[in-house]
Amino acid sequence: MKKVGIVSTSDTSLRGKLKECQYVRIKGKVAGSKTYTNVAGGKVTTPHVEANSVELITRTEAVAPALKVVEVNKALSQHGLTITLQKIEIAANETRAFIKAANGSQNKASLHTYNIVLVQGSKQIKTKSLFGTDYPQPDSSLLPGTESAGIIIFEPVDIQQGKIKLVWDGSTARTDNYNLRFSDWVWEISWE
């Protein structure tokens, strides 16, 4: 990602709240340039922006706004483990699945997300890793009576096709009762 320059503002509302890898929306004007010495000792000249306002925003707002939101809210259960696909957000550069997993059994459980795919037509669309984002990750281990929610990120789908299937491989689920076997969790999703 390119750095756009130096930003200065008299707005102190975000002082001490901003961290590396966060996103901000800046409104202001270019006020010339600033020259500074970088860590290698070289001189760098970059634009200087005087900001009227600086607003902390999410990665989704900055990089991947949803083109289509499909409310699903469908829960599938096996052996006391319930996975709810809450919604799908389709953006130009990624697809987001919002899920909630709940362990209603008496056993410890694990649900891993490494073998989940979207299927569109004859194409399998795998998950993608995004480090340093503000997306919550679902917990892979669930004690009895607990739940966890998160967002699973996939490569982009073709919004024009109007349907996808999400397949969560049942072999990635386990409980302390090793006699239990899980089938795949499968959701069919369509939109206009």
Secondary structure as GFF3:
##gff-version 3
##sequence-region A 1 192
A	DSSP	beta_strand	6	9	.	.	.	ID=ss1
A	DSSP	beta_strand	23	37	.	.	.	ID=ss2
A	DSSP	beta_strand	43	57	.	.	.	ID=ss3
A	DSSP	alpha_helix	59	62	.	.	.	ID=ss4
A	DSSP	beta_strand	66	78	.	.	.	ID=ss5
A	DSSP	beta_strand	81	91	.	.	.	ID=ss6
A	DSSP	beta_strand	95	103	.	.	.	ID=ss7
A	DSSP	beta_strand	109	111	.	.	.	ID=ss8
A	DSSP	beta_strand	116	120	.	.	.	ID=ss9
A	DSSP	beta_strand	123	126	.	.	.	ID=ss10
A	DSSP	beta_strand	141	142	.	.	.	ID=ss11
A	DSSP	beta_strand	147	154	.	.	.	ID=ss12
A	DSSP	three_ten_helix	159	161	.	.	.	ID=ss13
A	DSSP	beta_strand	163	168	.	.	.	ID=ss14
A	DSSP	three_ten_helix	170	172	.	.	.	ID=ss15
A	DSSP	beta_strand	173	175	.	.	.	ID=ss16
A	DSSP	beta_strand	185	190	.	.	.	ID=ss17
###
